[in-house]
Amino acid sequence: MTTLFTSDHEWLHIEGDVATIGVTDYAQSQLGDVVFVELPKVGRALKTTEAAAVVESVKAASDVYAPISGEVIEVNEALVAEPALVNSDAGGKAWFFKLKIADKSELGGLMDEAAYKAHTA
């Protein structure tokens, strides 16, 4: 499994032709207590940088963008029931959705962990 990051503070775990997408621990720390999550519909085709999901906290609402193009093949319903998972396990159980990757060349525009740490420093 490869993990990549976007400048908008999303992470992607890449396994084969599937990307699991969530927000980084840095993002959840900036949001504060998450109270609501809206996920995309399964089957929805997303283009790179398209708003895919919404996360609302006591401070603000933010879009979660599709870091790459693809089709939504699964969503994390546990997040809808328990939005606070974003705060407690941003990099693990609080994944938002899974995409079937449309074009693997788009992964080249994303950051590895070292580049992302430098980006948030």
Backbone as a printed PyTorch tensor [residue, N CA C, xyz], in Angstrom:
tensor([[[  0.8500,  -1.1930,   0.0000],
         [  0.0000,   0.0000,   0.0000],
         [  0.8850,   1.2420,   0.0000]],

        [[  0.5360,   2.1900,  -0.8400],
         [  1.2290,   3.4660,  -0.9210],
         [  0.3030,   4.5410,  -0.3600]],

        [[  0.8530,   5.4700,   0.4070],
         [  0.0640,   6.5920,   0.9080],
         [  0.5920,   7.8740,   0.2940]],

        [[ -0.3360,   8.6660,  -0.2590],
         [ -0.0120,   9.9560,  -0.8670],
         [ -0.8910,  11.0270,  -0.2510]],

        [[ -0.5130,  12.3010,  -0.4560],
         [ -1.2160,  13.4170,   0.1650],
         [ -1.4480,  14.5360,  -0.8430]],

        [[ -2.4870,  15.3570,  -0.5760],
         [ -2.7600,  16.5280,  -1.4080],
         [ -2.4480,  17.7920,  -0.6050]],

        [[ -2.3020,  18.9030,  -1.3090],
         [ -2.0840,  20.1850,  -0.6320],
         [ -3.3420,  20.6360,   0.1080]],

        [[ -4.4950,  20.0170,  -0.1930],
         [ -5.7540,  20.3220,   0.5070],
         [ -5.9600,  19.4180,   1.7250]],

        [[ -4.9190,  18.6960,   2.1270],
         [ -4.9140,  17.8970,   3.3630],
         [ -5.7970,  16.6530,   3.3060]],

        [[ -5.8150,  16.0210,   2.1380],
         [ -6.4330,  14.7000,   2.0230],
         [ -5.3210,  13.6750,   1.8860]],

        [[ -5.5810,  12.4650,   2.3580],
         [ -4.6530,  11.3570,   2.1470],
         [ -5.3250,  10.3290,   1.2500]],

        [[ -4.4920,   9.5690,   0.5660],
         [ -4.9710,   8.4620,  -0.2730],
         [ -4.1250,   7.2450,   0.0480]],

        [[ -4.7690,   6.1400,   0.3450],
         [ -4.0910,   4.8570,   0.4470],
         [ -4.3640,   4.1490,  -0.8740]],

        [[ -3.3080,   3.8600,  -1.6220],
         [ -3.4400,   3.2510,  -2.9420],
         [ -3.1570,   1.7500,  -2.8230]],

        [[ -4.1300,   0.9390,  -3.2280],
         [ -3.9410,  -0.5090,  -3.2970],
         [ -4.4740,  -0.9650,  -4.6450]],

        [[ -3.5570,  -1.3490,  -5.5440],
         [ -3.9720,  -1.7510,  -6.8880],
         [ -4.6040,  -0.5730,  -7.6060]],

        [[ -5.8540,  -0.7500,  -8.0750],
         [ -6.5310,   0.3460,  -8.7870],
         [ -7.5980,   1.0070,  -7.9210]],

        [[ -7.4620,   0.8940,  -6.5860],
         [ -8.4150,   1.5100,  -5.6520],
         [ -7.6840,   2.4920,  -4.7340]],

        [[ -8.2590,   3.6780,  -4.5810],
         [ -7.7370,   4.6830,  -3.6540],
         [ -8.7610,   4.8900,  -2.5470]],

        [[ -8.3320,   4.7150,  -1.3020],
         [ -9.1570,   5.0470,  -0.1420],
         [ -8.7560,   6.4540,   0.2740]],

        [[ -9.7600,   7.3270,   0.4840],
         [ -9.4900,   8.7490,   0.6860],
         [-10.0780,   9.2350,   2.0050]],

        [[ -9.2840,  10.0370,   2.7040],
         [ -9.7210,  10.6520,   3.9530],
         [ -9.0120,  11.9760,   4.1420]],

        [[ -9.2290,  12.6110,   5.2890],
         [ -8.5420,  13.8650,   5.6000],
         [ -7.4290,  13.5830,   6.6090]],

        [[ -6.3950,  14.3910,   6.5530],
         [ -5.2360,  14.1790,   7.4070],
         [ -5.5010,  14.6130,   8.8440]],

        [[ -4.6300,  14.1610,   9.7220],
         [ -4.7130,  14.5730,  11.1180],
         [ -4.5510,  16.0850,  11.2270]],

        [[ -3.6920,  16.6650,  10.3840],
         [ -3.5270,  18.1170,  10.3540],
         [ -4.8650,  18.7980,  10.0390]],

        [[ -5.5840,  18.2820,   9.0460],
         [ -6.8690,  18.8680,   8.6550],
         [ -7.8710,  18.8050,   9.8010]],

        [[ -7.9820,  17.6400,  10.4640],
         [ -8.9570,  17.5350,  11.5370],
         [ -8.5830,  18.4470,  12.6960]],

        [[ -7.2850,  18.6630,  12.9380],
         [ -6.8760,  19.5460,  14.0330],
         [ -7.2510,  20.9980,  13.7320]],

        [[ -7.2350,  21.3660,  12.4480],
         [ -7.6360,  22.7150,  12.0370],
         [ -9.1510,  22.8960,  12.0920]],

        [[ -9.8850,  21.8210,  11.8160],
         [-11.3540,  21.8900,  11.8140],
         [-11.9420,  22.0080,  13.2130]],

        [[-11.3610,  21.3060,  14.1500],
         [-11.9660,  21.2190,  15.4800],
         [-12.9470,  20.0560,  15.5080]],

        [[-13.8720,  20.0820,  16.4610],
         [-14.7880,  18.9530,  16.6660],
         [-15.7450,  18.7800,  15.4830]],

        [[-15.6190,  17.6450,  14.8030],
         [-16.4490,  17.3550,  13.6330],
         [-17.8250,  16.8700,  14.0990]],

        [[-18.8850,  17.4830,  13.5340],
         [-20.2540,  17.1770,  13.9640],
         [-21.1250,  16.6000,  12.8460]],

        [[-20.6550,  16.6750,  11.5890],
         [-21.4760,  16.2060,  10.4700],
         [-20.5710,  15.8630,   9.2970]],

        [[-20.9040,  14.7720,   8.6130],
         [-20.1830,  14.3720,   7.4070],
         [-21.2050,  13.9880,   6.3400]],

        [[-21.0220,  14.5050,   5.1340],
         [-21.8460,  14.1230,   3.9850],
         [-20.9320,  13.4600,   2.9650]],

        [[-21.3050,  12.2570,   2.5580],
         [-20.4670,  11.4630,   1.6540],
         [-21.0360,  11.4460,   0.2430]],

        [[-20.2010,  11.1770,  -0.7590],
         [-20.7120,  11.0720,  -2.1350],
         [-21.5180,   9.7840,  -2.3040]],

        [[-22.2920,   9.7310,  -3.3550],
         [-23.0780,   8.5230,  -3.6530],
         [-22.2000,   7.4870,  -4.3560]],

        [[-22.3820,   6.2310,  -4.0070],
         [-21.6840,   5.1440,  -4.7010],
         [-22.0990,   5.1730,  -6.1700]],

        [[-21.1340,   5.0040,  -7.0670],
         [-21.3990,   5.0550,  -8.5010],
         [-21.1190,   6.4040,  -9.1220]],

        [[-20.9300,   7.4400,  -8.2770],
         [-20.6720,   8.7820,  -8.7920],
         [-19.2770,   8.8500,  -9.4020]],

        [[-19.1870,   9.4190, -10.5860],
         [-17.8920,   9.6450, -11.2370],
         [-17.3830,  11.0100, -10.7920]],

        [[-16.1570,  11.0330, -10.2930],
         [-15.5510,  12.2810,  -9.8290],
         [-14.3630,  12.6390, -10.6970]],

        [[-14.1790,  13.9410, -10.9140],
         [-13.0080,  14.4450, -11.6050],
         [-12.0580,  15.0370, -10.5620]],

        [[-10.7840,  15.0660, -10.8830],
         [ -9.7770,  15.6360,  -9.9880],
         [-10.2050,  17.0290,  -9.5160]],

        [[-10.0620,  17.3010,  -8.2500],
         [-10.3730,  18.5660,  -7.5530],
         [-11.8670,  18.8670,  -7.4210]],

        [[-12.7250,  17.9560,  -7.8460],
         [-14.1690,  18.1520,  -7.6910],
         [-14.5590,  17.9120,  -6.2280]],

        [[-15.4440,  18.7720,  -5.6950],
         [-15.9300,  18.5700,  -4.3300],
         [-16.6730,  17.2400,  -4.2660]],

        [[-16.2630,  16.3730,  -3.3400],
         [-16.8170,  15.0240,  -3.2750],
         [-17.6140,  14.7800,  -1.9980]],

        [[-17.1920,  15.4020,  -0.8970],
         [-17.8230,  15.1790,   0.3990],
         [-17.7640,  16.4880,   1.1740]],

        [[-18.5180,  16.5350,   2.2790],
         [-18.5270,  17.7180,   3.1410],
         [-18.2590,  17.2580,   4.5590]],

        [[-17.4310,  18.0210,   5.2550],
         [-17.1890,  17.7660,   6.6710],
         [-17.4680,  19.0830,   7.4060]],

        [[-18.3370,  19.0140,   8.4260],
         [-18.6790,  20.2020,   9.2010],
         [-18.2170,  20.0190,  10.6320]],

        [[-17.6340,  21.0970,  11.1560],
         [-17.2120,  21.0960,  12.5500],
         [-17.9280,  22.2270,  13.2710]],

        [[-17.6480,  22.3500,  14.5560],
         [-18.2440,  23.4500,  15.3070],
         [-17.7210,  24.7900,  14.7960]],

        [[-16.5700,  24.7850,  14.0990],
         [-15.9700,  26.0180,  13.5890],
         [-16.3780,  26.3480,  12.1550]],

        [[-16.4480,  25.3360,  11.2910],
         [-16.5830,  25.6080,   9.8530],
         [-17.0440,  24.3680,   9.1000]],

        [[-17.4700,  24.5950,   7.8650],
         [-17.7620,  23.4900,   6.9490],
         [-16.7000,  23.5250,   5.8560]],

        [[-16.2260,  22.3480,   5.4610],
         [-15.2060,  22.2590,   4.4240],
         [-15.5710,  21.1610,   3.4490]],

        [[-15.1900,  21.3710,   2.1870],
         [-15.3470,  20.3250,   1.1900],
         [-14.1550,  19.3820,   1.2640]],

        [[-14.4130,  18.1360,   0.9540],
         [-13.3510,  17.1560,   0.7350],
         [-13.3440,  16.9260,  -0.7680]],

        [[-12.1910,  17.1560,  -1.3910],
         [-12.0950,  17.1080,  -2.8460],
         [-11.5920,  15.7520,  -3.3180]],

        [[-11.9810,  15.4020,  -4.5250],
         [-11.4430,  14.1930,  -5.1520],
         [-10.0040,  14.5030,  -5.5560]],

        [[ -9.0310,  13.8120,  -4.9710],
         [ -7.6410,  14.0900,  -5.3170],
         [ -7.2540,  13.5650,  -6.6980]],

        [[ -8.0310,  12.6140,  -7.1980],
         [ -7.8220,  12.0390,  -8.5330],
         [ -9.1910,  11.7170,  -9.1170]],

        [[ -9.2240,  11.4350, -10.3960],
         [-10.4730,  11.0510, -11.0540],
         [-10.7800,   9.5810, -10.7930]],

        [[-12.0660,   9.2720, -10.7170],
         [-12.4580,   7.8830, -10.5510],
         [-13.9220,   7.7540, -10.1900]],

        [[-14.3370,   6.5140,  -9.9900],
         [-15.7240,   6.2180,  -9.6300],
         [-15.7890,   5.7960,  -8.1670]],

        [[-16.7330,   6.3990,  -7.4340],
         [-16.9260,   6.0420,  -6.0310],
         [-17.4660,   4.6100,  -5.9710]],

        [[-16.7120,   3.7170,  -5.2990],
         [-17.1420,   2.3190,  -5.2110],
         [-17.5910,   1.9350,  -3.8030]],

        [[-17.2710,   2.7820,  -2.8150],
         [-17.6810,   2.4950,  -1.4430],
         [-17.5950,   3.7750,  -0.6330]],

        [[-18.4940,   3.9380,   0.3440],
         [-18.4210,   5.0640,   1.2780],
         [-18.4210,   4.5180,   2.7020]],

        [[-17.9180,   5.3150,   3.6260],
         [-17.7900,   4.9030,   5.0170],
         [-19.0050,   5.3910,   5.8090]],

        [[-20.0490,   4.5690,   5.8390],
         [-21.2890,   4.9350,   6.5340],
         [-21.0640,   5.1610,   8.0370]],

        [[-20.0260,   4.5450,   8.6100],
         [-19.7310,   4.7400,  10.0340],
         [-19.4700,   6.2100,  10.3510]],

        [[-18.9340,   6.9580,   9.3770],
         [-18.6640,   8.3830,   9.5790],
         [-19.9410,   9.1900,   9.6990]],

        [[-20.9690,   8.8020,   8.9620],
         [-22.2500,   9.5070,   9.0350],
         [-22.8460,   9.3200,  10.4290]],

        [[-22.7560,   8.0930,  10.9300],
         [-23.2920,   7.7860,  12.2560],
         [-22.4390,   8.3810,  13.3710]],

        [[-21.1270,   8.4580,  13.1490],
         [-20.2090,   8.9290,  14.1910],
         [-19.1450,   9.8570,  13.5880]],

        [[-19.5410,  11.1190,  13.2740],
         [-18.6090,  12.0590,  12.6360],
         [-17.3440,  12.3150,  13.4560]],

        [[-17.4120,  12.1530,  14.7670],
         [-16.2550,  12.4030,  15.6330],
         [-15.0930,  11.4450,  15.3520]],

        [[-15.3440,  10.3630,  14.5850],
         [-14.2500,   9.4830,  14.1650],
         [-13.1680,  10.2640,  13.4190]],

        [[-13.5760,  11.3180,  12.7250],
         [-12.6070,  12.1390,  11.9910],
         [-11.5810,  12.7010,  12.9740]],

        [[-12.0260,  13.1140,  14.1640],
         [-11.1080,  13.6530,  15.1580],
         [-10.2790,  12.5690,  15.8340]],

        [[-10.8710,  11.4160,  16.0780],
         [-10.1670,  10.3890,  16.8530],
         [ -9.2760,   9.4770,  16.0080]],

        [[ -9.5790,   9.3200,  14.7120],
         [ -8.7970,   8.3940,  13.8820],
         [ -8.7880,   8.8560,  12.4230]],

        [[ -8.3170,  10.0960,  12.2000],
         [ -8.3560,  10.6990,  10.8610],
         [ -7.6430,   9.8480,   9.8140]],

        [[ -6.5350,   9.2360,  10.1840],
         [ -5.7490,   8.4870,   9.2080],
         [ -6.1220,   7.0230,   9.0950]],

        [[ -7.1600,   6.5900,   9.8060],
         [ -7.5150,   5.1750,   9.8160],
         [ -8.9940,   4.9310,   9.5860]],

        [[ -9.7400,   4.7100,  10.6810],
         [-11.1610,   4.3520,  10.5760],
         [-12.0140,   5.4520,   9.9500]],

        [[-11.5090,   6.6800,   9.9150],
         [-12.3100,   7.8050,   9.4180],
         [-12.1090,   8.0740,   7.9250]],

        [[-11.8570,   7.0180,   7.1390],
         [-11.7920,   7.2170,   5.6820],
         [-13.1770,   7.6350,   5.1830]],

        [[-13.2170,   8.4040,   4.1000],
         [-14.4730,   8.9360,   3.5840],
         [-15.0580,   8.0750,   2.4730]],

        [[-14.2400,   7.7960,   1.4530],
         [-14.7520,   7.0220,   0.3230],
         [-13.6100,   6.3240,  -0.3950]],

        [[-13.9870,   5.3370,  -1.2180],
         [-13.0260,   4.6130,  -2.0450],
         [-13.3550,   4.8880,  -3.5050]],

        [[-12.3010,   5.1300,  -4.2670],
         [-12.4400,   5.3980,  -5.7020],
         [-11.7550,   4.3010,  -6.4980]],

        [[-12.4080,   3.8820,  -7.5900],
         [-11.7160,   3.0710,  -8.6000],
         [-10.9650,   4.0760,  -9.4610]],

        [[ -9.6500,   3.9850,  -9.4570],
         [ -8.8020,   4.9780, -10.1080],
         [ -9.0000,   4.9430, -11.6270]],

        [[ -9.2960,   6.1200, -12.2050],
         [ -9.5200,   6.2160, -13.6510],
         [ -8.2040,   6.3660, -14.4130]],

        [[ -7.2400,   7.1070, -13.8410],
         [ -5.9970,   7.4030, -14.5590],
         [ -4.8470,   7.4730, -13.5550]],

        [[ -4.0650,   6.4100, -13.4890],
         [ -2.9760,   6.3470, -12.4940],
         [ -1.9290,   7.4380, -12.6910]],

        [[ -1.8470,   8.0370, -13.8770],
         [ -0.8510,   9.0930, -14.0910],
         [ -1.1430,  10.3110, -13.2050]],

        [[ -2.4040,  10.4710, -12.7670],
         [ -2.7640,  11.5990, -11.8900],
         [ -2.0860,  11.4920, -10.5190]],

        [[ -1.6680,  10.3010, -10.1380],
         [ -1.0140,  10.1190,  -8.8410],
         [  0.3230,  10.8510,  -8.7890]],

        [[  0.9090,  11.1100,  -9.9400],
         [  2.1980,  11.7980,  -9.9990],
         [  2.1690,  13.2100,  -9.4540]],

        [[  1.0070,  13.8330,  -9.4080],
         [  0.8880,  15.2000,  -8.9080],
         [  0.7030,  15.2860,  -7.4090]],

        [[  0.7360,  14.1520,  -6.7100],
         [  0.5020,  14.1330,  -5.2660],
         [  1.8140,  14.0270,  -4.5020]],

        [[  1.7580,  14.3060,  -3.2060],
         [  2.9570,  14.3260,  -2.3670],
         [  3.1210,  13.0290,  -1.5880]],

        [[  4.3770,  12.6570,  -1.3360],
         [  4.6370,  11.5740,  -0.3970],
         [  4.6240,  12.1730,   1.0240]],

        [[  4.8180,  11.3230,   2.0220],
         [  4.7020,  11.7900,   3.4070],
         [  5.7270,  12.8820,   3.7450]],

        [[  6.9490,  12.7450,   3.2830],
         [  7.9780,  13.7330,   3.5780],
         [  7.6210,  15.1000,   2.9820]],

        [[  7.1330,  15.1010,   1.7450],
         [  6.7480,  16.3630,   1.0880],
         [  5.5470,  16.9880,   1.8090]],

        [[  4.5970,  16.1420,   2.2410],
         [  3.4260,  16.6660,   2.9490],
         [  3.8260,  17.2650,   4.2900]],

        [[  4.7380,  16.5980,   5.0180],
         [  5.1970,  17.1440,   6.3140],
         [  5.8540,  18.5000,   6.0970]],

        [[  6.6360,  18.6410,   5.0360],
         [  7.2660,  19.9310,   4.7240],
         [  6.1970,  20.9740,   4.3780]],

        [[  5.1520,  20.5440,   3.6800],
         [  4.0510,  21.4420,   3.2750],
         [  3.3150,  21.9990,   4.4960]],

        [[  3.1820,  21.2090,   5.5530],
         [  2.4170,  21.6570,   6.7290],
         [  3.3030,  22.2620,   7.8190]],

        [[  4.6150,  22.2570,   7.5980],
         [  5.5320,  22.7870,   8.6260],
         [  5.4670,  24.2990,   8.7220]]])
